[in-house]
Amino acid sequence: MASVKPTSSIQDYQKFVQEVYGLSNSRYFSLQDMLTNIERFVTRAMKGIRKGDKEKIKLNMMIAMSWFISMMNQLHIDIEEEVWKRFPYKCSYCAHCPCACKAKKIQTRQKATIDNKKRPKTMAQFQEMFNEIYPATTRTLDHAGVHLAEEMGEIAEAILVYRGSHLNESFKDVVLECADFVSCSMGVCNSLGINLAKEIAKEFPDNCHVCHKAPCECTFTDIVQFKS
């Protein structure tokens, strides 16, 4: 039985998604389809933010993250590794923890040194890291949601460019934007006051959260018509 635990790492979660959803993802969904599904559930989470519906935000963020990890598997991106390289316990722009971009009026991206001794080991620890870099107390949930929506657009743009060029440099931009997406997603969870790893563990305790099989046996119609 495949499952996610509150103590799972991001890499553990990525392996879980591949085991459960890899087959159906390969058969049914292109890269553009993956992107559309991430956008679909991020948008529903944004609706939850607008309506003040915590449960709606929570469920849709988890499903959006599942689709996002599916896309990482399709692109063969080790997203935990890329997140750590982008955010080595420091802001990816000013290289401070907590972020000092506004206070110091940073105008150019600073190069951060990486101390692997500080690297988080679990998904929950990565979320804690992001709360230290970008404290939830310094912004509203609405602000965090807008930031996530902005990042969703930047991923879409990066993928559009990559699909049109197939250049390695364009792919690197996709990787960077995907790392930023993780940061923004965890930012929303921090503003919402939820532990993403614990919530994912509740949603995926037994293979697929709908059919409870591994690999998932949901039909294409089941998947595209799923309501949250």
Secondary structure, DSSP 4 states (H G I P E B T S, - for coil): -----TT--HHHHHHHHHHHHHHHHHHH--HHHHHHHHHHHHHHHHHHHHHT-HHHHHHHHHHHHHHHHHHHHHTT--HHHHHHHH-SSS-TTT--SS--HHHHT--SPPPPP--GGG---SHHHHHHHHHHHS-GGGS-HHHHHHHHHHHHHHHHHHHHHHHHH--HHHHHHHHHHHHHHHHHHHHHHHHHT--HHHHHHHH-SSSSTTT--SS----HHHHHT---
